[in-house]
Amino acid sequence: MDLLHNLLDPKWWLGLLGPFATIGVLGIIFAETGLLLGFFLPGDSLLVAAGVFSTPEAAAAIEGLKPLSLPLLLVLAPICAIAGAQLGHHLGATYGRRMFDRPNSRLFKQEYVYKAEHYFQKFGPAKAVVLARFIPIVRTFLNPVAGMLGMDRKRFFLWNCVGGIIWTDGMLLFGRLVGSAVPDIDKYILPGALVIALLSVIPIIREIIKGRKEGAPGVPLPQGKHHRGEPSGDSRR
């Protein structure tokens, strides 16, 4: 439990990274959006914390931590998020369903893949790519699912850029604003991270409740081209 607590605590990550915190944040954002094994890493909360600890007052609360470079993060965090998602799309387009042919475990569940595909089919490719940025787990799995379902690479890149910039820079600027306005903000980072995580999963909870009310299963049946044998026409338009 202590390890799980630490993995979800952005302060723990920043303290661990120390003088390399800015580079570490960029690496984690890339991994969380581009590598399936990175879905458990903090995304929203880490970006907000990075914005908070870009202020000298907040950074002084963590031994060995220097203020993170906000200008650098505002430029490079979107690039890392976009590059990670584009990698995920490429892997999904290249390997298809084989990427997810593995048994359920503590970390990986087939439900994550089906839920990502559900959002892709429900909202349409463009909106799903942007909205998924704000939903943990779905944020990681939707990118390869979009590639698996045949979403055109150029169209994916366009909406990937829109979502990546809004998500990363929005979270960073929010953190900077809060860090500058709230005294001793470092004391509230973990509770704040939990609130952000809770708010982020509300859309998933609503979908589950809605599905149960309608008598539908909690996890929708996959409908992608690798399940039906036919490419999704909507995803290519």
C-alpha positions, 0 to 999 in steps of 0.5 A: 500500500505504501508503494501504491500511495507513493506512486499516486503522490506527485510530491513523492515523484518530485522529491525522488526526481530532485534536480531532474524534476523537470525532465522527469515530469516530461518523461512520465507524461510521455510514458503515461500517454504512450506506453501501456505500462505507464497507465498507472503513473500520475498525469493530471495531478503531476502536471498540476503539482509541476505548476505548483512547484514552479514557484520558489515558495512551494519548491522550498518545501521539498528538500533538494527540489529547485523550482521547475521551469514553467516556460520549459514545461509549457513548451515541452510537456505538450510535445511529450504528450503528443509524441507519446500518444502518437506512438500509442496510435502507431503501435495500435495501427501496427499490431492491432488487437495483438497488443492487448492479447494478454490475461487480466492482472493487477495492472492490466484488465481487458475492461480498460481496452473495451472502455477506451473503444466504447468512448471512441465509438460513442463520441466519435474519433475527434472528440474522443481523442481530445476528451480522453486526455482528461480521463485516467487509464482511458487516456493511455489506452485510447491512443492504440485503440484509435490506431487499431480501429483505423483512425487516419494518422494525420487526423489523429495527429491534428486532434492529438495536438489539440487535446495535448496542448489543452490538457498539459498547459491547462493543468500546468497553468492551473497549478501555477495559479494555485501555487501563487495564490494559496499559502503552504500549498504543498500541504494540500498536494496529495488531497488535491491529487485525490480530488483531481483523480476523483473528478477525472473518473466521474465520466466513467462512473456515470457511464457505468451507472447509465449502463446499469440503468439501461440494463446494459453490461458495465463494459461494452462489447468491443466493436472495432475492426479487429473484432468485426473483421471490417475497418470502421468507416467513421474513424477514417473520415 
